[in-house]
Amino acid sequence: EPVVHPLVLVTGYLTTWLGASAAFAALTLAVYAFAGSDRMLDPAVGIAGAAALLVAGFYQFSGLKQACLEKCRNPFSILFANWSAKPGRIFQLGVEQGVWCLGCCWALMLVMFAVGAMNIFWMALIGLFTLIEKQTTGRVASRVAGTILLVWAAALLLVSA
């Protein structure tokens, strides 16, 4: 039987993330160009930082977040149920799995605007949280993160006013 190399799947997955990376980079450039800041790696302050935290916080409670998280927690059932001998279909399957995982994580990536685009500590903390969120069942981790982000956004708005 013909077999498709698993790298075709990986290529589709990475294509999704490459596109997302380009979009986040463009958003970063646009935000800092609009703000007139030449210090791109610094945290967004005031309303911009609070807005990023609010969006991320509310998304943690959404049904879309939970749907994406479920697909990301159980990728093999989707992959095995849809596997094909056609390379184009496997590439598409990789893209689809990448979209599910991106849907799970994009809002937490948005938090990087509020803490600094290249802050290694926050990158590691968000990465660790994402791992915990994907490895646990239920909604507790997402709701705890959403609550923390919303409280943080409110505090940032209060000190910015």
Stockholm file with secondary structure:
# STOCKHOLM 1.0

chainA/1-161         EPVVHPLVLVTGYLTTWLGASAAFAALTLAVYAFAGSDRMLDPAVGIAGAAALLVAGFYQFSGLKQACLEKCRNPFSILFANWSAKPGRIFQLGVEQGVWCLGCCWALMLVMFAVGAMNIFWMALIGLFTLIEKQTTGRVASRVAGTILLVWAAALLLVSA
#=GR chainA/1-161 SS CCCCCHHHHHHHHHHHHHHHHHHHHHHHHHHHHHHTCSCTTSCCCHHHHHHHHHHHHHHTTSHHHHHHHHHHHCHHHHHHHHCCSCHHHHHHHHHHHHHHHHHHHHHHHHHHHHHCTTCHHHHHHHHHHHHHHHHSCSSHHHHHHHHHHHHHHHHHHHHHC
#=GC SS_cons         CCCCCHHHHHHHHHHHHHHHHHHHHHHHHHHHHHHTCSCTTSCCCHHHHHHHHHHHHHHTTSHHHHHHHHHHHCHHHHHHHHCCSCHHHHHHHHHHHHHHHHHHHHHHHHHHHHHCTTCHHHHHHHHHHHHHHHHSCSSHHHHHHHHHHHHHHHHHHHHHC
//
